Amino acid sequence: MIQSRDIIKRLKSLGQKSRFNRNNARIIASGNPGENVKALLQEINETILARALEFQTDTGAKLGLDVIGRRVLHITALQMPNEGETSPLIGELLSEGDHLEQFIQTISLFAKDANEVSVIASMPDQAFDTSAVGLQAGHLLKNIPASNEVKEPAIKDASAAIAILTGIPGITEWLIAKGDDAGVNSGDSKTITELEKVAENTAETLDHYLDQFTANPMEPVATVVGTLSDNYDSILCFRINNQLGLAVAPSDSIPSIIDTWRNKNN
Amino acid sequence: MSISEHLDAINSAFDSVRIAAFADLSVQLVLAESTKADIGQELLDELCIQAANAFECPAVSAGTSLIPPPVEAIIMTDKGILLTLRTTEFSPNALIFECDYDIKLKDILTMARDTLRKAGEA
């Protein structure tokens, strides 16, 4: 099975930014927000007749603009996924002197994390004031930051337990049973269901079990129980910080588990 | 060879082994040991209790079908590794080793299993 660290390494080698999602359950290869912003401005630059443009990203963000003669007159809507994000510019008649920078920030926010941007152009409900200058697409294109300057969300570090589990070669089926990231798992669904059942029935007793081997609950502790060689599987049970992890440990992964714990204790 | 001689052989074969012991886990009693330094009975008793408890992992005793009945266990803490082996899941006789982290696991398992087999035949 492909492991998270291999996916991240591969994405990095391709020059693709990536990050864990909020609960570390998925790796997300990010789109290029700079390119999306350029594409959005290019659409404005190609809009001559009065149009209401509704942009939408694959992440669920929506942005409404009133455009005429390659110029943006108004932001009519901004909706970001899972956020009550809005823009103070909504409804304002835009001008280069007052709103250029803020407008670019708004469209950068809209394009953040997007891999795809689509647009629907429709006739506006009301006639635009054609005398208004608005923001000219040409000027906007000149003022957007270089694509690599667009602030990308930082790659979130994996929690200690996930870093351990994804860092041990051979371990492919695991579950965080308790603590931060509880419920995050990887592997065959049948095995995960079994691990979840174990976690549900034994979370408290697992803590007491591990307490027997260390005087300090903050000290990392791990056990491997089963048959340690001959291609059998064992169960890895460990606690680090407040996290309790369970994994199926094939015999060839055990030297790496020992190395991992040696590094934790040196 | 007596069990004590087997323990001495393992102890001298591996620099990383600090204590090698043969125990009856059912009564949590060390029956023979070989150590690189003088140690007290209290420490031996504690190792024996920990080895017996290692097999009582709730994740295994909850009746999971993920692994076959456990016969070997490792505990890893800041003190090092405690390795314990028994011939079957019901066997009270066990070997216990307190080792450093650089132990050659495959080699010690081979030697320890051989010792357990011979102890069973005796």
Interface residues (C-beta under 8 A of the other chain):
Chain A: T191 E194 L195 K197 V198 N201 T202 T205 L206 Y209 Q212 F213 T214 E219 P220 V221 A222 T223 V224 V225 G226 T227 L228 S229 Y232 D233 S234 I235 C237 L246 V248 I254 P255 I257 I258 D259 W261 R262 N265
Chain B: Q50 N53 A54 F55 E56 C57 P58 A59 V60 A62 T64 S65 L66 I67 P68 P70 V71 E72 A73 I74 I75 M76 T77 D78 I81 L82 Y101 D102 I103 L105 K106 L109
